[in-house]
Amino acid sequence: MQEAVSLLKEEHIKMKEMFLEIERFINGGSSVDYRKFGHHFKRLDEIWENHEKREDALIKEYAKKNNLIPEKSLSEKHRQLRGYWNSIRRALDAKDCEKLAMVLDTDGRMLLERFAFCIDSEEKFFEGIN
């Protein structure tokens, strides 16, 4: 279980770095290069997708091992994050730089804020496993 926690923490660091890049895109305003952003977004999506699966498996394993009910609030936080994420994806798919800039300014900023909060919560949970 410790190896899984270590891997998840490493992924958190990598995702934080990638979200800093997204923040740079957001601060770029209407000059967002949607192709470059799309490439970055896709890479982060792949990492995040696999990360969520590993996190969910770890939580279920921990809950089973300790006779606990699996944490549902984490799943709810992930669902909220995915709502913002999907909004950005739709704007990106539209290939409209102006629309993408607007969505990044609203949903992108909320995603960054909530993502940071979610990682902090997860890190506290991981400390309880140690």
C-alpha positions in Angstrom: 0.0 0.0 0.0 2.9 2.3 0.7 4.2 2.0 -2.8 0.7 3.0 -4.1 0.7 6.0 -1.8 4.2 7.1 -3.0 3.2 6.8 -6.6 0.0 8.8 -6.1 2.0 11.5 -4.3 4.5 11.6 -7.2 1.6 12.0 -9.6 0.2 14.8 -7.5 3.5 16.7 -8.0 3.5 16.1 -11.7 -0.1 17.2 -12.1 0.5 20.3 -10.0 3.3 21.2 -12.4 1.0 20.6 -15.4 -1.7 22.7 -13.8 0.7 25.5 -13.5 1.1 25.3 -17.3 -2.7 25.5 -17.6 -2.7 28.5 -15.4 -0.2 30.1 -17.9 -2.7 29.4 -20.7 -5.5 30.9 -18.6 -3.5 34.1 -18.0 -2.8 34.3 -21.7 -6.4 35.4 -22.3 -7.7 35.5 -25.8 -4.3 34.6 -27.2 -4.6 31.0 -26.2 -3.1 28.7 -28.8 -5.8 25.9 -28.7 -3.6 23.4 -30.5 -0.8 23.7 -28.0 -3.2 23.9 -25.1 -5.0 20.8 -26.5 -1.8 18.8 -26.6 -1.1 19.7 -23.0 -4.7 19.1 -21.9 -4.7 15.6 -23.5 -1.4 14.6 -21.7 -2.8 15.8 -18.4 -6.1 14.0 -19.1 -4.3 10.7 -19.6 -2.3 11.1 -16.4 -5.3 12.2 -14.4 -7.5 9.3 -15.7 -5.0 6.7 -14.6 -4.3 8.5 -11.3 -8.0 8.5 -10.4 -8.3 4.8 -11.0 -5.3 4.1 -8.8 -6.6 6.4 -6.1 -10.0 4.7 -6.1 -8.4 1.3 -5.9 -6.2 2.4 -3.0 -9.2 3.8 -1.1 -11.3 0.7 -1.6 -8.3 -1.5 -0.5 -7.7 0.6 2.6 -11.4 0.6 3.5 -11.7 -3.1 3.1 -8.5 -3.8 5.1 -9.8 -1.6 7.9 -13.5 -2.5 7.8 -14.5 1.0 6.8 -17.0 2.4 4.4 -15.1 3.8 1.3 -14.8 7.5 1.2 -17.5 8.9 -1.0 -16.6 12.5 -0.7 -13.5 11.9 -2.8 -15.5 10.5 -5.6 -17.8 13.5 -5.4 -14.8 15.9 -5.5 -13.6 14.1 -8.6 -17.0 14.3 -10.2 -17.1 18.1 -9.6 -13.6 18.4 -11.1 -14.7 16.4 -14.2 -17.6 18.8 -14.7 -15.2 21.7 -15.1 -12.8 19.5 -17.1 -15.6 18.5 -19.6 -16.6 22.1 -20.0 -13.0 22.9 -21.1 -12.9 19.9 -23.3 -16.1 21.0 -25.1 -14.7 24.5 -25.7 -11.4 22.9 -26.9 -13.3 20.7 -29.3 -15.1 23.7 -30.7 -11.7 25.0 -31.9 -12.8 28.5 -31.1 -10.0 30.4 -29.4 -12.3 33.1 -28.0 -14.7 30.6 -26.5 -11.8 28.6 -25.1 -10.3 31.7 -23.5 -13.7 32.5 -21.9 -14.2 29.0 -20.5 -10.6 28.9 -19.2 -11.2 32.2 -17.4 -14.3 30.8 -15.6 -14.2 27.0 -15.5 -10.5 26.8 -15.8 -9.9 29.0 -12.8 -12.5 27.0 -10.8 -10.8 23.7 -11.8 -7.4 25.0 -10.6 -8.9 26.1 -7.3 -10.8 22.9 -6.6 -8.0 20.7 -7.9 -5.6 22.2 -5.3 -8.2 21.7 -2.6 -8.7 18.1 -3.7 -5.0 17.3 -3.7 -4.6 18.8 -0.2 -7.5 16.6 1.0 -6.0 13.5 -0.6 -2.6 14.2 0.8 -4.1 14.4 4.3 -5.8 11.1 3.7 -2.5 9.5 2.6 -0.8 10.7 5.7 -3.4 8.8 7.7 -2.5 5.6 5.8 1.2 5.9 6.7 
